[in-house]
């Protein structure tokens, strides 16, 4: 399965988190919203200007800016 950064997912596309490359506070925040290895995440929508993007993570919709989302690798 190819690994891509989270913002590469198109609306309706999902993947499994395989790596969190963030550090410090950003790493902790991503883990707190459920972006840990093995979690399924689905892109559910983008804002009109493309940032932030809404993702469904553990049955919750979370909006993430591209800067933070690029730290997460998913298997499509």
OpenMM code with the backbone's topology and positions (N, CA, C; nanometers):
from openmm import Vec3, app, unit

residues = "UNK UNK UNK UNK UNK UNK UNK UNK UNK UNK UNK UNK UNK UNK UNK UNK UNK UNK UNK UNK UNK UNK UNK UNK UNK UNK UNK UNK UNK UNK UNK UNK UNK UNK UNK UNK UNK UNK UNK UNK UNK UNK UNK UNK UNK UNK UNK UNK UNK UNK UNK UNK UNK UNK UNK UNK UNK UNK UNK UNK UNK UNK UNK UNK UNK UNK UNK UNK UNK UNK UNK UNK UNK UNK UNK UNK".split()
positions = [
    Vec3(0.0837, -0.1180, 0.0000),
    Vec3(0.0000, 0.0000, 0.0000),
    Vec3(0.0883, 0.1246, 0.0000),
    Vec3(0.0536, 0.2239, -0.0830),
    Vec3(0.1347, 0.3463, -0.0851),
    Vec3(0.1125, 0.4310, 0.0395),
    Vec3(0.2197, 0.4949, 0.0843),
    Vec3(0.2123, 0.5853, 0.1991),
    Vec3(0.2143, 0.7284, 0.1477),
    Vec3(0.1192, 0.8093, 0.1960),
    Vec3(0.1103, 0.9495, 0.1552),
    Vec3(0.0866, 1.0354, 0.2786),
    Vec3(0.1123, 1.1643, 0.2644),
    Vec3(0.0816, 1.2572, 0.3730),
    Vec3(-0.0699, 1.2743, 0.3800),
    Vec3(-0.1202, 1.2973, 0.4981),
    Vec3(-0.2642, 1.3072, 0.5214),
    Vec3(-0.3350, 1.4056, 0.4276),
    Vec3(-0.2801, 1.5248, 0.3990),
    Vec3(-0.3512, 1.6175, 0.3104),
    Vec3(-0.3681, 1.5673, 0.1665),
    Vec3(-0.2991, 1.4600, 0.1290),
    Vec3(-0.3121, 1.4060, -0.0061),
    Vec3(-0.4411, 1.3275, -0.0258),
    Vec3(-0.5095, 1.2941, 0.0837),
    Vec3(-0.6361, 1.2230, 0.0710),
    Vec3(-0.7399, 1.3149, 0.0075),
    Vec3(-0.8153, 1.2601, -0.0886),
    Vec3(-0.9238, 1.3351, -0.1498),
    Vec3(-1.0511, 1.3136, -0.0690),
    Vec3(-1.1483, 1.3984, -0.0888),
    Vec3(-1.2757, 1.3857, -0.0170),
    Vec3(-1.3347, 1.2465, -0.0413),
    Vec3(-1.3713, 1.1799, 0.0668),
    Vec3(-1.4279, 1.0451, 0.0592),
    Vec3(-1.3246, 0.9342, 0.0646),
    Vec3(-1.1979, 0.9684, 0.0546),
    Vec3(-1.0905, 0.8696, 0.0571),
    Vec3(-1.0435, 0.8493, 0.2008),
    Vec3(-1.0066, 0.7273, 0.2332),
    Vec3(-0.9604, 0.7002, 0.3696),
    Vec3(-0.8272, 0.6273, 0.3673),
    Vec3(-0.7639, 0.6242, 0.4823),
    Vec3(-0.6363, 0.5560, 0.4970),
    Vec3(-0.6145, 0.5187, 0.6424),
    Vec3(-0.5091, 0.4423, 0.6650),
    Vec3(-0.4714, 0.3986, 0.7986),
    Vec3(-0.3430, 0.4711, 0.8383),
    Vec3(-0.3425, 0.5338, 0.9552),
    Vec3(-0.2244, 0.6057, 1.0026),
    Vec3(-0.1099, 0.5065, 1.0230),
    Vec3(0.0052, 0.5377, 0.9642),
    Vec3(0.1211, 0.4502, 0.9817),
    Vec3(0.2382, 0.5218, 1.0480),
    Vec3(0.2351, 0.6562, 1.0510),
    Vec3(0.3461, 0.7285, 1.1142),
    Vec3(0.3045, 0.8715, 1.1478),
    Vec3(0.3485, 0.9187, 1.2638),
    Vec3(0.3294, 1.0576, 1.3055),
    Vec3(0.4692, 1.1182, 1.3165),
    Vec3(0.5044, 1.2075, 1.2224),
    Vec3(0.6386, 1.2657, 1.2187),
    Vec3(0.6486, 1.3989, 1.2921),
    Vec3(0.5411, 1.4425, 1.3552),
    Vec3(0.5418, 1.5695, 1.4273),
    Vec3(0.6236, 1.5559, 1.5555),
    Vec3(0.6536, 1.6698, 1.6143),
    Vec3(0.7258, 1.6680, 1.7422),
    Vec3(0.6614, 1.7688, 1.8375),
    Vec3(0.6943, 1.7560, 1.9631),
    Vec3(0.6487, 1.8504, 2.0642),
    Vec3(0.4980, 1.8572, 2.0789),
    Vec3(0.4482, 1.9802, 2.0930),
    Vec3(0.3056, 2.0028, 2.1140),
    Vec3(0.2199, 1.9513, 1.9988),
    Vec3(0.2691, 1.9698, 1.8761),
    Vec3(0.1916, 1.9253, 1.7604),
    Vec3(0.1753, 1.7732, 1.7628),
    Vec3(0.2790, 1.7015, 1.7959),
    Vec3(0.2719, 1.5553, 1.8041),
    Vec3(0.1673, 1.5140, 1.9075),
    Vec3(0.1708, 1.5786, 2.0227),
    Vec3(0.0764, 1.5463, 2.1300),
    Vec3(-0.0677, 1.5775, 2.0881),
    Vec3(-0.0873, 1.6908, 2.0216),
    Vec3(-0.2218, 1.7279, 1.9772),
    Vec3(-0.2762, 1.6262, 1.8776),
    Vec3(-0.1933, 1.5855, 1.7819),
    Vec3(-0.2367, 1.4875, 1.6828),
    Vec3(-0.2706, 1.3540, 1.7490),
    Vec3(-0.1916, 1.3147, 1.8478),
    Vec3(-0.2206, 1.1913, 1.9204),
    Vec3(-0.3504, 1.2052, 1.9994),
    Vec3(-0.3726, 1.3207, 2.0591),
    Vec3(-0.4933, 1.3433, 2.1391),
    Vec3(-0.6215, 1.3343, 2.0571),
    Vec3(-0.6158, 1.3735, 1.9303),
    Vec3(-0.7360, 1.3642, 1.8458),
    Vec3(-0.7508, 1.2260, 1.7830),
    Vec3(-0.6568, 1.1366, 1.8111),
    Vec3(-0.6699, 0.9986, 1.7649),
    Vec3(-0.5808, 0.9580, 1.6499),
    Vec3(-0.4920, 1.0448, 1.6063),
    Vec3(-0.4040, 1.0103, 1.4944),
    Vec3(-0.2832, 0.9319, 1.5448),
    Vec3(-0.3077, 0.8062, 1.5751),
    Vec3(-0.2030, 0.7151, 1.6198),
    Vec3(-0.1981, 0.5971, 1.5235),
    Vec3(-0.0887, 0.5264, 1.5227),
    Vec3(-0.0686, 0.4150, 1.4311),
    Vec3(-0.1860, 0.3173, 1.4378),
    Vec3(-0.2376, 0.2833, 1.3199),
    Vec3(-0.3457, 0.1864, 1.3102),
    Vec3(-0.4849, 0.2458, 1.3046),
    Vec3(-0.4984, 0.3765, 1.3236),
    Vec3(-0.6296, 0.4412, 1.3221),
    Vec3(-0.6720, 0.4727, 1.1793),
    Vec3(-0.7986, 0.4429, 1.1469),
    Vec3(-0.8526, 0.4785, 1.0153),
    Vec3(-0.8966, 0.6246, 1.0185),
    Vec3(-0.8625, 0.6968, 0.9122),
    Vec3(-0.8988, 0.8381, 0.8998),
    Vec3(-0.9556, 0.8601, 0.7595),
    Vec3(-1.0639, 0.9383, 0.7518),
    Vec3(-1.1286, 0.9660, 0.6239),
    Vec3(-1.1387, 1.1160, 0.6025),
    Vec3(-1.1081, 1.1605, 0.4823),
    Vec3(-1.1241, 1.3017, 0.4471),
    Vec3(-1.2722, 1.3246, 0.4169),
    Vec3(-1.3361, 1.4146, 0.4917),
    Vec3(-1.4792, 1.4381, 0.4719),
    Vec3(-1.5099, 1.5736, 0.4093),
    Vec3(-1.4132, 1.6615, 0.3990),
    Vec3(-1.4375, 1.7893, 0.3337),
    Vec3(-1.3231, 1.8862, 0.3496),
    Vec3(-1.3216, 1.9845, 0.2600),
    Vec3(-1.2203, 2.0906, 0.2642),
    Vec3(-1.2908, 2.2251, 0.2691),
    Vec3(-1.2270, 2.3211, 0.3293),
    Vec3(-1.2833, 2.4562, 0.3295),
    Vec3(-1.2745, 2.5121, 0.1869),
    Vec3(-1.3487, 2.6167, 0.1565),
    Vec3(-1.3473, 2.6723, 0.0202),
    Vec3(-1.2080, 2.7092, -0.0300),
    Vec3(-1.1186, 2.7524, 0.0594),
    Vec3(-0.9839, 2.7881, 0.0169),
    Vec3(-0.8851, 2.6723, 0.0307),
    Vec3(-0.9337, 2.5552, 0.0750),
    Vec3(-0.8494, 2.4362, 0.0817),
    Vec3(-0.7826, 2.4089, 0.2150),
    Vec3(-0.7919, 2.5019, 0.3088),
    Vec3(-0.7274, 2.4813, 0.4381),
    Vec3(-0.8086, 2.5515, 0.5449),
    Vec3(-0.8566, 2.4878, 0.6478),
    Vec3(-0.8273, 2.3515, 0.6910),
    Vec3(-0.9128, 2.2464, 0.6190),
    Vec3(-0.8842, 2.1212, 0.6512),
    Vec3(-0.9570, 2.0068, 0.5972),
    Vec3(-1.0205, 1.9312, 0.7131),
    Vec3(-1.1411, 1.8796, 0.6900),
    Vec3(-1.2121, 1.8029, 0.7929),
    Vec3(-1.1866, 1.6542, 0.7717),
    Vec3(-1.1523, 1.5862, 0.8796),
    Vec3(-1.1262, 1.4421, 0.8761),
    Vec3(-1.2143, 1.3730, 0.9794),
    Vec3(-1.2621, 1.2542, 0.9466),
    Vec3(-1.3355, 1.1722, 1.0424),
    Vec3(-1.2347, 1.0776, 1.1067),
    Vec3(-1.2177, 1.0927, 1.2369),
    Vec3(-1.1218, 1.0132, 1.3127),
    Vec3(-1.1952, 0.9569, 1.4339),
    Vec3(-1.2035, 0.8262, 1.4440),
    Vec3(-1.2714, 0.7620, 1.5569),
    Vec3(-1.4126, 0.8179, 1.5774),
    Vec3(-1.4895, 0.8293, 1.4692),
    Vec3(-1.6283, 0.8777, 1.4708),
    Vec3(-1.6435, 1.0234, 1.5136),
    Vec3(-1.5373, 1.1007, 1.5079),
    Vec3(-1.5435, 1.2442, 1.5357),
    Vec3(-1.4868, 1.3193, 1.4159),
    Vec3(-1.5454, 1.4327, 1.3828),
    Vec3(-1.4943, 1.5133, 1.2721),
    Vec3(-1.4016, 1.6193, 1.3299),
    Vec3(-1.2780, 1.6189, 1.2815),
    Vec3(-1.1730, 1.7079, 1.3304),
    Vec3(-1.1183, 1.7885, 1.2122),
    Vec3(-1.1051, 1.9193, 1.2288),
    Vec3(-1.0463, 2.0050, 1.1255),
    Vec3(-0.8985, 2.0251, 1.1556),
    Vec3(-0.8153, 1.9994, 1.0553),
    Vec3(-0.6704, 2.0163, 1.0703),
    Vec3(-0.6170, 2.1035, 0.9578),
    Vec3(-0.5251, 2.1903, 0.9921),
    Vec3(-0.4559, 2.2687, 0.8898),
    Vec3(-0.3518, 2.1801, 0.8217),
    Vec3(-0.3196, 2.2120, 0.6986),
    Vec3(-0.2267, 2.1322, 0.6196),
    Vec3(-0.0905, 2.1201, 0.6872),
    Vec3(-0.0454, 2.2268, 0.7535),
    Vec3(0.0863, 2.2260, 0.8176),
    Vec3(0.0986, 2.1105, 0.9169),
    Vec3(-0.0015, 2.0895, 0.9998),
    Vec3(0.0014, 1.9802, 1.0957),
    Vec3(-0.0275, 1.8460, 1.0316),
    Vec3(-0.1222, 1.8450, 0.9379),
    Vec3(-0.1626, 1.7200, 0.8738),
    Vec3(-0.0492, 1.6580, 0.7908),
    Vec3(0.0402, 1.7413, 0.7391),
    Vec3(0.1520, 1.6885, 0.6582),
    Vec3(0.2469, 1.6023, 0.7403),
    Vec3(0.2398, 1.6110, 0.8717),
    Vec3(0.3256, 1.5307, 0.9586),
    Vec3(0.2763, 1.3878, 0.9749),
    Vec3(0.1558, 1.3610, 0.9264),
    Vec3(0.0959, 1.2284, 0.9433),
    Vec3(0.1000, 1.1527, 0.8106),
    Vec3(0.1580, 1.0329, 0.8127),
    Vec3(0.1601, 0.9467, 0.6956),
    Vec3(0.0513, 0.8417, 0.7093),
    Vec3(-0.0207, 0.8189, 0.5983),
    Vec3(-0.1257, 0.7169, 0.5972),
    Vec3(-0.1037, 0.6207, 0.4818),
    Vec3(-0.1484, 0.4971, 0.5018),
    Vec3(-0.1500, 0.3983, 0.3937),
    Vec3(-0.2872, 0.4047, 0.3303),
    Vec3(-0.2910, 0.4300, 0.2022),
    Vec3(-0.4185, 0.4443, 0.1300),
    Vec3(-0.4697, 0.3076, 0.0912),
] * unit.nanometer
topology = app.Topology()
chain = topology.addChain("A")
for resn in residues:
    res = topology.addResidue(resn, chain)
    for name in ("N", "CA", "C"):
        topology.addAtom(name, app.Element.getBySymbol(name[0]), res)
